């Protein structure tokens, strides 16, 4: 609707007057969800539950309702993915994986410090991540079909991800592998864990093999936090300040 000059002008006028209107609020709505549609009988035969760090009843994904279109097939640039070039009005339902087990890597490829690193995100490489993401994606079909959501989409409107409803976990897995995206909040590329396990930092945030180089940011996380990473970054910074001030690890 913001493409309509009259609507855009009215929204701007409301915001400039008293901060009201669509420009005065956060357009995204999110909720942390457990894997709802996962029968107990199937859980018992799923090997990855043996290594879970959390109870299966706790959230394993963050659902986001966004008032715009996401087009994973449109290209590789964010400008393409979040484009408004597609005609019509859209909402996007997105499932963000929490506590992923997949591991990627970041490596230098040259001695040139200005060159970009080689990044392997490793998204959905672990079978647990793929199955959970698929089950969450399949369950989101029910959200779109349930009131008060069901009456919002245009009858017979276009589905961007797949023309027909996802009915099996296998279908959802194939779709997830095709459409998966990295969604902000990147972390863990200099993980604080034992060096033999691929870690980069010791418990005092020092880079292995150095005496005076520390990393103090989200890259120090050994695991991806379940929620957004901002407050955890604050905690790392506070702890790092204590470590440095007290001379720990010297």
N, C-alpha and C positions, 0 to 999 in steps of 0.2 A: 504493500500500500504506500510505502514511502516513495515509490516511483511517481506517484501522482503529485504534481507540484502543489496543488491546493492542500492536500493532506500533509505534505512535508512542511509547508508554511504554517499551517495550523498547529502542528506538533511543536515546531520551533517557537511559535508565539506563546504557547502554553508554558513551555519550559522557561522561557525568558521572563515570563510574568511572575510565576511562583514555584517553578520547579515541578509542575504537574505534567500530566500527559505521558505518552509512551517514551519520550526521551528522558523522563525523570525516574525511570525504574530499570531494574535489571530484567532483560527480556528472557533470560534463561531460567528454567525451573529444573531442579535436580533432586534426586532422592537416592539414597544408598539402599540397595536391594539384595536380599539373599536369592539364591537360585530356587524360585518358588516351585516351578513345575519340574521337580526332580524326584520321582517315586523312590521310596526307601528301598524297594527291591532292586532298583538299578544302582543305587548308591553302594549297596553291599558288594556289587560286582565291579565297581569302578576302582581300579588300583590306586588312582591318585589320591583317594581319600586317606590312604595309609600315611601319606606324607603331608597332609594338610597342617598348616600352622594355626588354623582357626576352626571354630565349630562350623559345620555345614549350615547351621541356621543363621549364621552371621552374614553380613553383606559381602558379596563377592563381585559386585558391579555397581557403578554409579550410572543411573539412568538420567538422561538429560533431554528435556523438551526444548527445542530451539525454534524460534519463529523465523527461520530462513531455510534455504535449501542447502544440502550437502551433496556434492556431485563427485564421488570418488573416481568415477570413470572419465571425468573431464580433463584430467591431466595430472601433473605432479606439483604444480605451484599452488600455494594457498589461494592466490587470486583466482585460479581456475576452480579449485575445490569449493570455495565459498562464494562463488559467482552469483550474481543476480541476473545473469543474462537469460536464464531459462524463463519462459513466460509463465504467468500464473502466480497464485498465492500458495505458500508452502509452510508446512511445519515438518521438522525432522525429529524423529525419536532415535536417540543414540545410546548405546550401551558401552560404558568404559570399564575395562577390566581392572579389578582391584586385586592387589597381591599377586601379580603374575609370576610364574615360575620360570618363564623363558629368559634366557641370558643372551645378550648380544655382546658386542665388543666395539671399542674405539681404539684405533692404532694410527700412529704416524706412518707416512709412506715415503718421507723424504726428510733430509736435514734442513730444509727450508722452513723456517718458523711461520712464514706467511701462508704456506700451503694448507689446504683443508685436510683434515684427517679422514681416514677411511672408516666409515660408520656402518656397522651391521646391527640393525635394531633387534633382530631375533624375534620379532613379534609373532606370537602364536606358535613358536617352535615347540614348546612343551605341550604334550597331549592334553594335560589338565586345562591349560589356558584355552585351547581350541574348543574343547567340549563345553566348558563353562560359558565361553563367549557365544557359542552356537545356541546353547539352551536359553541364555538370556535373550538373544536376538529372536528366537522362536517365540518366546513368551511375550515379547513386545507386540506381537500381532494381536494378542488379546487386549492390550491397552487401547489400541486403535479401534477395537470393535466394542468397547465397553463405554457406557455413559459415565461421565458427561463428555467423553472424548468422541464417541461414535457419531454424534450429530454435527460435529464441526466440519469434517471433510466434505467436499462436494460429492454427491452421489455419482458413482462411476468415475471419480477422479483418478488421475494418473498416479501410480505407485512408481517411484523412481528406482528403488533397489531391485525389485523383481515384479513382473506383471501379475503373478499369482501368489497366493498365500503360502507361506512356508509351513509344511505339514510334518516334516521329519527332522530329526537332529542332523542326519547326514546332509540333507539339503542346506540346512543352516550352516554347517561347517564349510561346505564348498563356497557358499556366498560370503561367509566371513573371511575366508582366505583371499577371495577376490577383492573385497571392498575395505579391508582393514586399513586404518589410518593411525598415525601417531598423533595424539591429541595433547600437545603442550606438556607442561610440568615435567620436562625431561630430567632424569636424575640417574645416579648410580654408575656413572662412567669412571669414577675413581673410587671404587668401593672400599670402605673400611672393613677389611676382613683379612684372614691369614694370606700371606703372600703365595703359599703353595696352592691355595684355592683360587688364585687369580686376583687377589686383592692388591690395591695400590697404596692404601694408607694403613698405618698401625693405629692402635687405640688412642694415640695422642695426635691423630690427624696428620702425622708426618708421612711424606712420600718415602717408601722403602728405598734404601740405598742413599738417602740424603740425611743431612744433619740439621738443616735449617729451612726446609721447604715444607709448608703445610698447605692443605686444601681445605677451605672453609666455605662450603656451599652445598647445594643439593647433590653434587656428584659424589659426595662422601657416603651417601646412603647405601648400605649393603643390600637392602630390599626396598622395593617400591612401596611407599606408605599407602594405606588403604584409601585415604582421602586426599584432598588437594594439599600440596606440599609446603605452603607458605609458613604455617606455624612451626613445622618441623625444621625448616631452614632457620627460623629464629632460635630454636632450641640448640641447634648445632653451633650457631654463632655465639650464643651465650656461653655454652660449654667451652668452646675454643678460646674465648676471652679468659675464662678461668684458668685453662691449661697454660696459656701463654703467660698470664700474670703470675701464676704460681711457679713457673719454671718447670713444669712437669715434662718428663720425657727428654730432658736435656742430657 
